[in-house]
């Protein structure tokens, strides 16, 4: 098994190096600076704990004038023998067109021979097949009357986890929220709570990304949706994406018995017009202690 994983990681590293040579400009490939060195170190040392799974994105230029289609890539340790997670997105695509594009991309990748590297193939496929969807999106946008008020849907997603401790996971949560322009917070410890708010599509993308590949003890407890004319920023309850760490019960540090002070959390929710969420998350009505 270890030899098989090693072979797969060597192939993944080779493919990343190929992509970096194909997309040498700054910003064309977004890759955690520590990911490749960790993988190289594992291969060099010949064992130990597996490195974090490779995750990166490739900005694929399509059409004239050029529009960027971002291919988000998440690789299981056994890729290419296990299928990668690929998702194409672009601000120039409507949600339905983006869904159709990804359905065809998945179908194309599934038709390739099992065990073959396919991220470069996915990049090439997007170059050759994204343009019709971008053109249809442009035509659709131009057909809307200039007098029509553009409406955006702000979504607020409340996510509950048994606990949130790992630095790697917390880093992923904050990077994803920043990338998708989401505000809210992450409550570290036990229990763990995440709130994200922003454009609906971005909230749904955040939920998809953080669950992959195997976050088991997590659920979306509640979703709030409000339609706004123009900018959604006036409807946000949070100005940034905050790192919440309240006083814990006990002196145990970040371990499985590190329980957050839910009284302080309730007070925080009420300060942000969200006191009603406490009962939804925990099944009990929140009451602040008398001061």
C-alpha positions as CSV (number, residue, x, y, z in Angstrom):
1,X,0.0,0.0,0.0
2,X,2.8,2.4,1.0
3,X,4.5,1.8,-2.4
4,X,1.3,2.4,-4.3
5,X,0.7,5.7,-2.4
6,X,4.3,6.7,-3.1
7,X,3.9,6.1,-6.8
8,X,0.7,8.1,-6.9
9,X,2.3,11.1,-5.1
10,X,5.3,11.0,-7.5
11,X,2.8,11.2,-10.4
12,X,0.9,14.1,-8.7
13,X,4.2,16.0,-8.2
14,X,5.1,15.4,-11.8
15,X,1.8,16.8,-13.0
16,X,2.0,19.9,-10.8
17,X,5.5,20.6,-12.2
18,X,4.0,20.2,-15.8
19,X,1.3,22.7,-14.9
20,X,3.7,25.2,-13.4
21,X,5.7,25.1,-16.7
22,X,2.5,25.6,-18.7
23,X,1.3,28.5,-16.5
24,X,4.4,30.4,-15.4
25,X,2.8,33.8,-14.7
26,X,2.0,34.9,-11.2
27,X,-1.6,34.2,-10.2
28,X,-2.2,31.6,-12.9
29,X,-1.8,28.7,-10.4
30,X,-2.8,29.1,-6.8
31,X,-1.0,26.6,-4.7
32,X,-0.2,26.5,-1.0
33,X,3.5,27.2,-0.7
34,X,4.0,24.4,1.8
35,X,2.2,21.7,-0.1
36,X,4.8,20.7,-2.6
37,X,7.7,20.8,-0.2
38,X,5.7,18.6,2.2
39,X,5.1,16.1,-0.6
40,X,8.8,16.2,-1.7
41,X,9.9,15.7,1.9
42,X,7.6,12.6,2.3
43,X,9.0,11.1,-0.9
44,X,12.6,11.9,0.1
45,X,12.3,10.5,3.6
46,X,10.6,7.4,2.4
47,X,7.8,7.2,5.0
48,X,6.2,8.8,8.0
49,X,2.8,10.5,8.1
50,X,1.2,11.2,4.8
51,X,1.5,14.8,3.6
52,X,-1.7,16.9,3.2
53,X,-3.7,16.3,0.1
54,X,-2.7,18.5,-2.8
55,X,-5.2,21.3,-3.5
56,X,-4.7,24.0,-6.0
57,X,-6.5,26.0,-8.7
58,X,-5.6,26.9,-12.3
59,X,-6.8,30.1,-14.0
60,X,-7.6,29.0,-17.6
61,X,-7.8,31.9,-20.1
62,X,-10.6,31.5,-22.6
63,X,-11.7,33.6,-25.7
64,X,-10.9,37.1,-26.8
65,X,-11.0,39.3,-24.8
66,X,-9.8,36.7,-22.4
67,X,-12.0,35.5,-19.6
68,X,-10.7,33.4,-16.7
69,X,-12.2,30.1,-15.9
70,X,-10.8,28.7,-12.6
71,X,-10.3,25.0,-12.3
72,X,-10.3,24.0,-8.7
73,X,-8.4,20.7,-8.0
74,X,-8.4,18.5,-5.0
75,X,-6.4,15.3,-5.2
76,X,-6.9,12.1,-3.0
77,X,-3.6,10.5,-2.0
78,X,-4.3,7.6,-4.5
79,X,-5.0,9.8,-7.5
80,X,-4.6,9.0,-10.4
81,X,-6.0,5.6,-9.4
82,X,-8.8,7.4,-7.6
83,X,-10.7,10.2,-9.4
84,X,-9.8,13.8,-8.5
85,X,-12.3,16.4,-7.4
86,X,-12.5,19.0,-10.2
87,X,-14.7,22.0,-10.3
88,X,-14.8,24.8,-12.8
89,X,-16.1,28.3,-11.9
90,X,-16.1,31.8,-13.4
91,X,-17.7,35.1,-12.4
92,X,-18.8,35.4,-16.1
93,X,-21.0,32.2,-15.8
94,X,-24.5,32.0,-14.5
95,X,-25.1,29.2,-12.0
96,X,-27.0,27.0,-14.5
97,X,-24.3,27.4,-17.2
98,X,-21.6,26.6,-14.6
99,X,-23.5,23.5,-13.6
100,X,-23.8,22.3,-17.2
101,X,-20.1,23.0,-17.9
102,X,-19.1,20.9,-14.8
103,X,-21.4,18.1,-15.7
104,X,-19.8,17.8,-19.1
105,X,-16.3,18.1,-17.7
106,X,-17.0,15.3,-15.2
107,X,-18.4,13.2,-18.0
108,X,-15.3,13.8,-20.1
109,X,-12.9,12.9,-17.3
110,X,-14.9,9.8,-16.5
111,X,-14.5,8.6,-20.1
112,X,-10.6,8.6,-19.9
113,X,-8.6,5.5,-19.1
114,X,-8.5,4.7,-15.3
115,X,-5.2,5.4,-13.7
116,X,-4.1,8.2,-16.1
117,X,-3.3,11.7,-15.0
118,X,-6.1,13.9,-16.1
119,X,-5.8,17.5,-14.6
120,X,-3.8,18.7,-17.7
121,X,-6.5,17.1,-19.9
122,X,-9.2,18.9,-17.9
123,X,-7.4,22.2,-18.4
124,X,-7.2,21.6,-22.1
125,X,-10.9,20.6,-22.2
126,X,-11.9,23.8,-20.5
127,X,-9.9,25.8,-23.0
128,X,-11.7,24.1,-25.9
129,X,-15.2,23.9,-24.5
130,X,-15.9,26.8,-22.2
131,X,-16.3,29.5,-24.8
132,X,-20.0,28.7,-25.8
133,X,-21.1,28.9,-22.2
134,X,-19.3,32.3,-21.8
135,X,-20.9,33.7,-24.9
136,X,-24.4,32.5,-23.9
137,X,-23.8,34.2,-20.5
138,X,-22.9,37.4,-22.2
139,X,-25.9,37.4,-24.5
140,X,-28.2,36.6,-21.6
141,X,-26.7,39.6,-19.6
142,X,-27.1,42.0,-22.6
143,X,-30.7,41.0,-23.0
144,X,-31.6,42.3,-19.6
145,X,-33.0,45.8,-19.6
146,X,-30.7,48.4,-18.2
147,X,-33.6,49.7,-16.2
148,X,-34.1,46.3,-14.4
149,X,-32.9,46.4,-10.9
150,X,-30.3,43.7,-10.3
151,X,-31.1,41.6,-7.3
152,X,-28.6,39.6,-5.4
153,X,-29.4,36.9,-2.9
154,X,-27.5,36.9,0.4
155,X,-27.3,33.6,2.2
156,X,-26.2,33.0,5.7
157,X,-25.2,29.4,6.5
158,X,-24.9,28.1,10.1
159,X,-22.7,25.0,10.3
160,X,-22.2,22.8,13.4
161,X,-19.3,20.4,14.1
162,X,-18.6,18.2,17.1
163,X,-15.3,20.0,17.4
164,X,-12.8,22.1,15.4
165,X,-9.2,21.8,16.5
166,X,-6.8,21.0,13.7
167,X,-4.7,23.9,12.4
168,X,-4.8,22.5,8.9
169,X,-8.6,22.4,8.9
170,X,-8.8,25.9,10.4
171,X,-6.4,27.3,7.7
172,X,-8.6,25.7,5.0
173,X,-11.7,27.3,6.5
174,X,-10.2,30.8,6.6
175,X,-8.6,30.6,3.2
176,X,-11.8,29.4,1.6
177,X,-13.9,32.1,3.2
178,X,-11.5,34.8,2.1
179,X,-11.3,33.5,-1.4
180,X,-15.1,33.5,-1.7
181,X,-15.6,36.9,-0.1
182,X,-17.6,35.5,2.8
183,X,-18.0,37.1,6.2
184,X,-18.9,35.4,9.4
185,X,-16.9,33.5,12.0
186,X,-15.3,30.2,13.0
187,X,-15.7,29.2,16.6
188,X,-12.8,26.9,17.5
189,X,-13.0,24.2,20.1
190,X,-15.8,21.9,21.2
191,X,-18.4,22.4,19.9
192,X,-17.2,24.0,16.7
193,X,-19.5,26.5,14.9
194,X,-19.0,28.2,11.5
195,X,-21.2,30.9,10.0
196,X,-20.7,32.2,6.5
197,X,-22.6,34.9,4.7
198,X,-22.4,36.2,1.2
199,X,-23.6,35.4,-2.3
200,X,-25.6,32.2,-2.3
201,X,-23.4,30.4,-4.8
202,X,-20.3,31.3,-2.8
203,X,-21.8,29.9,0.4
204,X,-22.7,26.7,-1.3
205,X,-19.2,26.4,-2.7
206,X,-17.7,26.9,0.7
207,X,-19.9,24.1,2.1
208,X,-18.8,21.8,-0.7
209,X,-15.1,22.5,-0.3
210,X,-14.8,22.2,3.5
211,X,-16.6,18.9,3.7
212,X,-14.3,17.2,1.2
213,X,-12.9,14.6,1.5
214,X,-14.1,13.2,4.8
215,X,-15.2,15.6,7.5
216,X,-17.8,13.4,9.2
217,X,-19.0,15.2,12.3
218,X,-20.4,18.3,10.6
219,X,-23.9,19.5,9.5
220,X,-25.5,22.5,8.1
221,X,-28.1,23.3,10.8
222,X,-29.8,26.4,9.3
223,X,-29.8,28.6,6.2
224,X,-31.1,32.1,6.0
225,X,-31.8,33.7,2.6
226,X,-32.6,37.3,1.9
227,X,-33.0,39.0,-1.5
228,X,-31.4,42.4,-1.9
229,X,-31.5,45.0,-4.6
230,X,-28.0,46.1,-5.5
231,X,-25.2,45.4,-3.1
232,X,-25.7,42.7,-0.4
233,X,-23.1,44.3,1.9
234,X,-25.8,46.3,3.8
235,X,-27.4,43.0,4.8
236,X,-24.3,41.4,6.3
237,X,-24.3,40.9,10.0
238,X,-20.5,40.5,10.1
239,X,-17.9,42.9,8.7
240,X,-15.1,40.3,8.4
241,X,-14.6,36.5,8.9
242,X,-13.7,36.3,12.6
243,X,-11.7,33.8,14.5
244,X,-13.7,33.2,17.7
245,X,-12.0,31.6,20.7
246,X,-13.8,32.1,24.0
247,X,-12.7,31.1,27.5
248,X,-12.7,27.3,27.9
249,X,-13.9,25.2,30.7
250,X,-10.8,23.5,32.3
251,X,-7.1,24.0,31.7
252,X,-6.7,21.4,29.1
253,X,-5.7,23.3,26.0
254,X,-6.8,22.3,22.5
255,X,-7.8,18.7,23.3
256,X,-11.1,16.8,23.0
257,X,-12.1,18.1,26.5
258,X,-11.7,21.7,25.5
259,X,-15.3,23.0,25.9
260,X,-16.0,26.5,24.8
261,X,-18.0,28.9,27.1
262,X,-21.4,28.9,25.4
263,X,-22.6,31.8,27.5
264,X,-20.0,34.0,25.9
265,X,-21.0,32.6,22.5
266,X,-24.7,33.4,23.1
267,X,-23.7,37.0,24.0
268,X,-21.7,37.3,20.8
269,X,-24.7,36.0,18.8
270,X,-27.1,38.5,20.4
271,X,-24.6,41.3,19.6
272,X,-25.0,40.3,15.9
273,X,-28.8,40.0,15.9
274,X,-28.6,36.2,15.9
275,X,-29.6,35.1,19.4
276,X,-32.3,32.9,17.9
277,X,-29.7,30.7,16.3
278,X,-28.5,29.3,19.7
279,X,-31.6,27.1,20.1
280,X,-31.3,25.9,16.5
281,X,-27.6,24.9,17.0
282,X,-27.9,23.3,20.4
283,X,-31.6,22.4,20.9
284,X,-32.0,24.6,24.1
285,X,-33.0,28.2,24.6
286,X,-30.0,30.4,25.4
287,X,-30.1,32.4,28.6
288,X,-27.4,34.8,29.7
289,X,-26.3,34.6,33.3
290,X,-27.2,37.6,35.5
291,X,-24.3,40.0,36.0
